[in-house]
Amino acid sequence: MLTLYYASATFLQSFRIQKVCNKIAEHLAQPSSISFYTLQPGSDDGFDPTYASSELCGNRNEAKVTDILWLMRNQRGCCLRPIQTLEITPWISFPAAPSWLPFDYAADTLTPVASPTAESTTPVRPRILLSQDKSKHIQLLLEAKVQQTISEEDPSATEALPVRLEDFGKLIAWKIDSHLAVLIETDLEHFTQLLITTFLKNNLCINDQLPLMRIESVQLKGQPQPFELLANHLKRQSRNSAKLTEDKWKKHLEDLRGLSVLAHQATEFEQQKNRTETKPKETKPDLLAHEDQNQTQTEENIESQDKCTDVVKAAKTVQSISPVGGQEKLVFKSLTPKSSESAVPLIEVSANAAAKSFLSFKPQSPPAAAPIATYSRSTLKRQKQSLRKSKPLNILVYSDSTTGRESTLNTLQQLLERNVYTIYPLLQQQAYQKHWLDQTALLVVCGSVTPAIGQIFVDYFLQGGKVLSLCSDILHIVLPNYRTAEVREHELVQFSYDKWQRVKMMHHIFCYQPSPVKKHFSTDSEESSKSSSNSRKPALVCPRSTELKDLSGYEHRLDVQVLGFEETWNTPSLLLANSLQSGGTAVFSQVHLETNPIEFESDELKFEILKQSDRTRLEIFADILQKHLDVQVAKAVSELDIKSGNQLRNYRGEIYQRAFFLGRHESKFELLEKLRLRCSGADNVIATPKLALKFCGKDETAPMPNNTNVLPILIHSCPDDFSTVDYFDHLTTEHIGRLVIYAPIISSSMHVINNLELIHGLAVLPLRQTAGVGRSQNQWLSPLGCAMFSLQLHLSMDSSLGSRLPLIQHVIGAAVVNSLRSHKLYRVLDVALKWPNDVYANGDTKIGGLIVNTTLLGSQAIVNIGCGINLNNSNPTVCINDMIKEFNERSVEKLPLLKYEEFIALIFNEIERLLADVQNGDFESFYTLYYSLWLHSDQIVKICLITNEKEIEAQIIGIDAFGFLRVKLPNGKEETVQPDGNSFDMLKGLIVPKYK
């Protein structure tokens, strides 16, 4: 029997794999991308296209999942359209095989086997033979974690042989940041073999035992940087064997990251040089420091040489890397046909990075007479007394690297006042779309930006926005007279700002000076540390004003101040620029205020120094945010407890408390019996990816929850801060909300129900959340007074709603709003729905929202719902009880304030009622109710027709059977539109899907 079962299972698995391969071949015949990727264990993205496509792809936010190919545990496979594109100019080519960089890979040929006594006559065979038809070649992006899965101390683990990428395609290029990205060229046959060997057979381990995260077919743009021309940048090659210890592996990664930084800077140098050669230079004498006229004249002569016709037309290539004066420099040589090398000028830049010199933006068609702007941007600061506050303001972080983005996000989370701002990463495609402009309190820019995105950011600043530049070359666009004076990588400097003097911090890879630059700078930090306590001021005169044009051609005058100095090289390292017309403010920092010391843990000396300065770093960061950028910071910042350079945790004094299991005892123990199989260990803990649950009986001592990952739940106790009488007296349901887990403080109520099959209608009620999550992983603010709940529903796929699962979020949203609009007392409140899942007050202020995650389990859908409504919290926008108070002030009849327990019960009553109507097939009544509650009847929106990428106006006429918007075009045709994936406003960027 076992043999028969095994044979049947093998046949079914082979059939499934063959079916997947056939689908892949079918989709690749169209302009599509195939993506196989892994999720964190236990998580479920529902095939969200923003996760399905790599964040390295330039058109990631345009991706739409058109077919599901694979679903196995935490592994996903799907088809994406349009085909995903990847710019590989800053990538690095692979060195000649065999090599250990960036990982261990074998030679391109197979060594023929010969007898010891006879010379082999067998020709050398290539390792892999791809299709001779290059039009059938496929470019694959593979991403892997950089932590090896096997250590030297675990030799038994070597039985799992890694998949060697060189056996499945030609290695093209690589780059490294928080993970390793590799490009290979292959064909359909080898692509499917690679997928079968890895994802379809669950062997996610490649060269050097690196855990594979993704395989995605992409379309490439550009050419990678040649490895041979960058390799000399390595002062030492730490890797000298195939197997490495943990410490040597870390050093190897440092080498790789150093090369990746150099490739980025060399790319930017070439791009900037091309722009500079074709663009005349504007000289503004009043902005330059008037020192040595001979020096200025010499620089002008150099610039004029750079613009010679031969150089402009020449193809620039990296000729060599050679030491000059003790410092490595890249030498870019212009190669002009039929000209002697002696006649061609050489351009030298420091080896750690390429020099950059951005010019300010000039519109192609400016107004005939560009007037100085006199208009003012709408203020971003809201009055506390006003009920018209729209959505919570955003703080956005744009970074060219994952590491920089995460460091900045973590630091801002520590410093900012709780429940005032939502903090989002801003990706490249989102920046282009500009949907983020209206609700942004602060834009933080880290690292390099493309000129096009840089101009968008500068225009935001010139129109009144707040910008914080952390070691970003956006400084060149706003202050083009600043030049790269010297380049140092990972350099510790002494930095002074305001009352904080001589602080040891990490400096940007570039050292900037206002033109004209000095030829040499002090680099003796020991001499600086022994000098007098008075801070040295830069010898050069810094500009105090400049002019800059926005994207409309209007000229703005900027006031420029130096806020801080870097004393090691005697240069300005913290600048403030204010727009005198619009009130926009920008702060430019050339020291890494965002970097946590833990990132330099491998360098013991730097780690210890930075750890000692970390409190000061955070104080300086907070002061800049509050004093110059009008951002509210936490009052507890001055009391931060910094230990061992680790990220701060619970520094605001939060104490995580025990939760309570409420409801009928029979129902409780029915669920506990169902969960018994999920318990593990002597303590019977139920482990999930984000949270561990411990149900505690009468005779059990509940452990103190000393961190956010353990939640003790008392089975036989009632909370003091939640009235079970008020709640159950108002609850009229049969299932919804009858079983409740009440938690005074929790990371997220969704962590309790995700990844667990509980019981239909179980609710989790948190009084406060510390890590609330909204739609598309957006941050959800969860202040005290917000009425929040998570709910698990079990729906049969054969039911009326089971066949229209996307409609669930609209049913829940309608129930939340109608719980007030149908109430005999509270129907007077102006509460409505904004498509698809937001609750608005007075037509313009967001007071709530919801999120829905669905998992299929056989013929049943497990639907996890999270919702939050501002009930008794006046910040960050407005709340229902504020609306009641405002109504009472102008009305004779007075409304009682809503209690938390009563409000939640009213919502659950309405959810169960509407679910019953829809499950009975009464969709007509639901749509009638839904349209009476929403804000969009006959609203005009702009949509994009993908066929020609033209944006046109359309009139909203309703939603379809699955909840997508239906609109009427100017020609009378009706279309269904869907969001473009932006996280800021789903009514902006609506598109007509090309593939339905």
Secondary structure as GFF3:
##gff-version 3
##sequence-region A 1 996
A	DSSP	alpha_helix	2	28	.	.	.	ID=ss1
A	DSSP	beta_strand	33	38	.	.	.	ID=ss2
A	DSSP	alpha_helix	49	52	.	.	.	ID=ss3
A	DSSP	three_ten_helix	60	62	.	.	.	ID=ss4
A	DSSP	beta_strand	64	72	.	.	.	ID=ss5
A	DSSP	beta_strand	75	81	.	.	.	ID=ss6
A	DSSP	beta_strand	85	87	.	.	.	ID=ss7
A	DSSP	beta_strand	92	93	.	.	.	ID=ss8
A	DSSP	beta_strand	109	110	.	.	.	ID=ss9
A	DSSP	beta_strand	125	126	.	.	.	ID=ss10
A	DSSP	three_ten_helix	134	136	.	.	.	ID=ss11
A	DSSP	beta_strand	138	145	.	.	.	ID=ss12
A	DSSP	three_ten_helix	155	159	.	.	.	ID=ss13
A	DSSP	three_ten_helix	165	167	.	.	.	ID=ss14
A	DSSP	beta_strand	170	176	.	.	.	ID=ss15
A	DSSP	beta_strand	179	186	.	.	.	ID=ss16
A	DSSP	alpha_helix	188	197	.	.	.	ID=ss17
A	DSSP	beta_strand	205	206	.	.	.	ID=ss18
A	DSSP	three_ten_helix	207	209	.	.	.	ID=ss19
A	DSSP	beta_strand	210	221	.	.	.	ID=ss20
A	DSSP	alpha_helix	227	230	.	.	.	ID=ss21
A	DSSP	three_ten_helix	231	233	.	.	.	ID=ss22
A	DSSP	alpha_helix	246	277	.	.	.	ID=ss23
A	DSSP	three_ten_helix	285	287	.	.	.	ID=ss24
A	DSSP	alpha_helix	293	306	.	.	.	ID=ss25
A	DSSP	alpha_helix	309	313	.	.	.	ID=ss26
A	DSSP	beta_strand	315	324	.	.	.	ID=ss27
A	DSSP	beta_strand	327	335	.	.	.	ID=ss28
A	DSSP	three_ten_helix	341	343	.	.	.	ID=ss29
A	DSSP	beta_strand	346	350	.	.	.	ID=ss30
A	DSSP	beta_strand	393	399	.	.	.	ID=ss31
A	DSSP	alpha_helix	402	415	.	.	.	ID=ss32
A	DSSP	beta_strand	421	425	.	.	.	ID=ss33
A	DSSP	alpha_helix	428	433	.	.	.	ID=ss34
A	DSSP	beta_strand	440	446	.	.	.	ID=ss35
A	DSSP	alpha_helix	451	462	.	.	.	ID=ss36
A	DSSP	beta_strand	466	470	.	.	.	ID=ss37
A	DSSP	alpha_helix	475	478	.	.	.	ID=ss38
A	DSSP	beta_strand	482	487	.	.	.	ID=ss39
A	DSSP	beta_strand	492	497	.	.	.	ID=ss40
A	DSSP	beta_strand	500	506	.	.	.	ID=ss41
A	DSSP	beta_strand	510	514	.	.	.	ID=ss42
A	DSSP	alpha_helix	525	530	.	.	.	ID=ss43
A	DSSP	beta_strand	545	549	.	.	.	ID=ss44
A	DSSP	beta_strand	555	566	.	.	.	ID=ss45
A	DSSP	beta_strand	571	579	.	.	.	ID=ss46
A	DSSP	beta_strand	585	589	.	.	.	ID=ss47
A	DSSP	three_ten_helix	597	600	.	.	.	ID=ss48
A	DSSP	alpha_helix	604	612	.	.	.	ID=ss49
A	DSSP	alpha_helix	614	628	.	.	.	ID=ss50
A	DSSP	three_ten_helix	635	639	.	.	.	ID=ss51
A	DSSP	beta_strand	659	662	.	.	.	ID=ss52
A	DSSP	alpha_helix	665	675	.	.	.	ID=ss53
A	DSSP	three_ten_helix	676	678	.	.	.	ID=ss54
A	DSSP	beta_strand	679	680	.	.	.	ID=ss55
A	DSSP	beta_strand	685	687	.	.	.	ID=ss56
A	DSSP	beta_strand	692	696	.	.	.	ID=ss57
A	DSSP	beta_strand	710	714	.	.	.	ID=ss58
A	DSSP	alpha_helix	724	730	.	.	.	ID=ss59
A	DSSP	beta_strand	740	746	.	.	.	ID=ss60
A	DSSP	alpha_helix	750	753	.	.	.	ID=ss61
A	DSSP	beta_strand	763	769	.	.	.	ID=ss62
A	DSSP	three_ten_helix	775	777	.	.	.	ID=ss63
A	DSSP	beta_strand	786	796	.	.	.	ID=ss64
A	DSSP	three_ten_helix	802	807	.	.	.	ID=ss65
A	DSSP	alpha_helix	808	821	.	.	.	ID=ss66
A	DSSP	three_ten_helix	826	828	.	.	.	ID=ss67
A	DSSP	beta_strand	831	834	.	.	.	ID=ss68
A	DSSP	beta_strand	838	841	.	.	.	ID=ss69
A	DSSP	beta_strand	845	857	.	.	.	ID=ss70
A	DSSP	beta_strand	860	870	.	.	.	ID=ss71
A	DSSP	alpha_helix	880	890	.	.	.	ID=ss72
A	DSSP	alpha_helix	900	919	.	.	.	ID=ss73
A	DSSP	alpha_helix	923	933	.	.	.	ID=ss74
A	DSSP	beta_strand	940	945	.	.	.	ID=ss75
A	DSSP	beta_strand	950	959	.	.	.	ID=ss76
A	DSSP	beta_strand	965	968	.	.	.	ID=ss77
A	DSSP	beta_strand	974	977	.	.	.	ID=ss78
A	DSSP	beta_strand	990	992	.	.	.	ID=ss79
###
